[in-house]
Amino acid sequence: MPTQPSVDLETFDNPHPERDYLIEMECPEFTSLCPKTGQPDFGTIRIRYVPDQRCIELKSLKLYLWSYRERGVFYEAAINGILDDLVAACAPRTMTVVGDFSVRGGIRTVVTVAHPPQHA
């Protein structure tokens, strides 16, 4: 059993590629480092997608998200990077990634990105 983070995302064959259905995943213990202060940032990552031919394997997703714990990254870069990596791994029909970050300096931040891009 791996005890280290990994950037490798594993996938498996979608058991029902002929059907649109929604997969929702939530990681309420996401952490990364503020690139300016080095202090930890905490948040919840929510992933929603309609798979095409491939689905994301959950254990590899956990280890992938864990890889952010020692990474100095702004919220916006983290959430866009997560979406890019997940889309590259499984080529979903649609996907949305939301980073809902804990209050820092009196400000709560929520970053939402989508594939294909949606304009606010």
C-alpha positions as CSV (number, residue, x, y, z in Angstrom):
1,M,0.0,0.0,0.0
2,P,1.5,3.3,-1.0
3,T,2.3,5.7,1.8
4,Q,3.5,8.5,-0.4
5,P,1.6,11.0,-2.6
6,S,1.6,10.3,-6.4
7,V,0.8,12.4,-9.4
8,D,-0.3,9.3,-11.4
9,L,-4.0,9.2,-12.0
10,E,-5.4,5.7,-12.8
11,T,-8.6,5.1,-14.7
12,F,-10.8,2.1,-15.5
13,D,-13.3,1.3,-18.2
14,N,-16.6,2.9,-17.8
15,P,-19.1,0.1,-17.3
16,H,-21.9,2.0,-19.1
17,P,-20.3,4.3,-21.7
18,E,-23.6,4.4,-23.7
19,R,-25.3,6.3,-20.8
20,D,-24.8,9.8,-19.4
21,Y,-24.6,9.6,-15.6
22,L,-23.0,11.9,-13.0
23,I,-20.2,10.9,-10.7
24,E,-19.6,13.2,-7.7
25,M,-16.5,13.0,-5.4
26,E,-15.6,15.2,-2.5
27,C,-12.3,15.6,-0.6
28,P,-13.0,17.6,2.6
29,E,-9.4,17.4,3.7
30,F,-7.5,19.0,0.8
31,T,-4.3,20.9,1.8
32,S,-1.7,22.8,-0.1
33,L,0.8,25.5,0.8
34,C,0.5,29.3,0.3
35,P,3.3,30.2,-2.1
36,K,3.8,33.6,-0.4
37,T,3.8,32.6,3.2
38,G,4.5,28.8,3.2
39,Q,1.5,28.4,5.5
40,P,-1.0,25.6,4.9
41,D,-4.2,26.2,3.1
42,F,-7.2,24.0,3.8
43,G,-10.2,23.4,1.7
44,T,-12.8,21.0,0.2
45,I,-12.4,19.8,-3.4
46,R,-15.6,18.8,-5.2
47,I,-15.4,16.9,-8.5
48,R,-18.5,16.3,-10.7
49,Y,-18.2,14.6,-14.1
50,V,-20.1,12.7,-16.7
51,P,-17.6,10.0,-17.9
52,D,-17.1,8.9,-21.5
53,Q,-14.9,5.8,-21.9
54,R,-12.9,6.0,-18.7
55,C,-13.6,6.7,-15.0
56,I,-11.2,7.9,-12.3
57,E,-10.0,5.3,-9.8
58,L,-10.5,6.7,-6.3
59,K,-7.4,5.6,-4.5
60,S,-5.2,7.1,-7.2
61,L,-7.3,10.3,-6.9
62,K,-6.7,10.4,-3.2
63,L,-2.9,10.0,-3.6
64,Y,-2.9,12.6,-6.4
65,L,-4.7,15.2,-4.2
66,W,-2.3,14.3,-1.4
67,S,0.5,15.4,-3.7
68,Y,-0.6,19.0,-3.2
69,R,0.2,19.0,0.5
70,E,3.8,20.1,0.0
71,R,3.2,22.2,-3.1
72,G,3.2,26.0,-2.9
73,V,0.4,27.0,-5.2
74,F,-2.3,29.6,-5.4
75,Y,-5.9,28.4,-5.2
76,E,-6.6,29.3,-8.8
77,A,-3.6,27.4,-10.1
78,A,-4.4,24.3,-8.0
79,I,-8.0,24.0,-9.1
80,N,-7.2,24.6,-12.8
81,G,-4.3,22.1,-12.6
82,I,-6.6,19.5,-11.0
83,L,-9.2,19.9,-13.8
84,D,-6.5,19.8,-16.5
85,D,-4.9,16.6,-15.0
86,L,-8.3,14.8,-14.6
87,V,-9.5,15.7,-18.1
88,A,-6.2,14.5,-19.5
89,A,-6.6,11.2,-17.6
90,C,-10.2,10.3,-18.4
91,A,-11.5,12.6,-21.2
92,P,-14.9,13.0,-19.6
93,R,-17.9,14.4,-21.4
94,T,-18.2,17.1,-18.8
95,M,-16.4,17.9,-15.6
96,T,-16.5,20.6,-12.9
97,V,-13.9,21.0,-10.1
98,V,-14.7,23.3,-7.2
99,G,-12.2,24.3,-4.6
100,D,-14.0,25.7,-1.5
101,F,-11.2,27.0,0.7
102,S,-11.3,27.8,4.4
103,V,-11.4,31.4,5.6
104,R,-7.9,33.0,5.5
105,G,-7.4,36.7,6.6
106,G,-11.2,37.0,6.9
107,I,-11.8,36.0,3.3
108,R,-13.4,32.7,2.1
109,T,-12.5,31.8,-1.5
110,V,-14.3,29.4,-3.9
111,V,-12.8,28.6,-7.3
112,T,-14.9,26.8,-9.9
113,V,-13.6,25.5,-13.3
114,A,-15.3,23.4,-15.9
115,H,-14.7,21.3,-19.0
116,P,-15.8,22.2,-21.5
117,P,-15.3,25.8,-20.4
118,Q,-18.4,27.6,-19.3
119,H,-18.6,31.4,-19.1
120,A,-19.9,33.0,-16.0
